Structure formats: structure tokens, C-alpha cells
Amino acid sequence: MTQPRQRRLVNQVLWIVVPFAVIAMLRPWTIRPLESAAKGAFDASAFAATAWPRLVREATQTATDVSEVTTAPGKPRFLRGTGTVAAVERQSRVGILRLQQTGSRPVTVAIQIGPVIRGTALRDASGFIEFSDFTNQFDYAGAANALNDYALRIVLGALPADTLQGRTITFIGAAGKAPVREDGAIEIVPVQLELVEPPGK
């Protein structure tokens, strides 16, 4: 092989080898563990247990009177009020306490008591639970279901719902985008329920 050809061959090899050598020395990359190994599956129950105290604080601080609700759909929000239990309805698994709130603007309130709570009002009424906080739509839906389950256990678990007709209840709860039912009652998912005892008790 002639000398000029040898030089050309050496130059070609250098053009290939030198850039790789420089990159190897500079190491312009970061080594991270696989995300699947570092991050476990979404635990909806743990999320609900952590979020619930904050949800209760927000509901207590921001709830507006239920009599201010209009028939027009709006942003999910927290509502409060006091009413007398007119009926305990168990015709379906979405049980209802039907309350009558009197005053300048009398309203009927339908409080979901289970054993099935429907909708996503608890999740959607909060100001701190965002879709962007979750990996996917399934986890976001799971968060709503877990909050509903938590309300069933914490708020309604010890409540003797079937014995409440005629009793007065103070409530705070979450209402969805279209809270007014076909029968005109305002439907909420409870965050707090308290019996108002008659004088002398």
C-alpha cells in the first residue's frame, strides 16, 4: 500500500474514532433507573386517606348556603345547610336522606347515603385535586371512587340513617356541576353530618 493511501486510511479511522472517544470522556448523559421500577401503582385508598382531612378543611372554610344554588349548571362546589329529614329513601342502592330546609328560600336537599355513592362531586369540588396530578384517567377516576368510599365509612358509617326521619341535621357536602335533580332536590355527597338535638337533650 502506498504512503498516501495509508495516510487517507488513517485519517478516515481517526474521523470515526475520535468523536466517540470525546463523547465517552465527556459522558453527556444521565443514568436513571427505569420509571416502572421506581414508581409503584396508584393506591387510591391511601390517596383518599391523605386527601380527606384537607378536603374537610376546604369544605368547612368555603361552603356556601345551599339556598344559593340555582338550576343552571355551574362549577362543582361545597354547600352547607340545616334541614329536617322528611324521608329516608332506599328504593335504589343510591340511598337518599331527603331534607327540607326552611327559611326565606326553602329548598329540598337529597343527601346521598349509599350503600353506593355516585358521581365525582367530592373530587371535583376540591380546589387541590387536579387531573394533571395523576398518571392517567383511570387513576383520576380511582381517586373519585376512593373519596366516595371514604365518605361512606367516615361520615355515614356510624350514622343511623334509617332512624332519622323527623330529626334535624346540619350538613356540609359537595355538589356536582348539575346538582339539581329532576325532582327539584339539590343532591350532595356529605363531608360532615351532625344531628341537631332538640332543646333539653
Secondary structure, 3 states (H helix, E strand, C coil): CCHHHHHHHHHHHHHHHHHHHHHHHHCCCCCCCCHHHHCCCCCHHHHHHHHHHHHHHHHHHHCEEHHHCCCCCCCCEEEEEEEEEEEEECCCCEEEEEEEECCCCCEEEEEEEEECCCCCHHHHHCCCCCHHHCCCHHHHHHHHHHHHHHHHHHCCCCCCHHHCCCCEEEEEEEECCCCECCCCCEEEEEEEEEEECCCCC
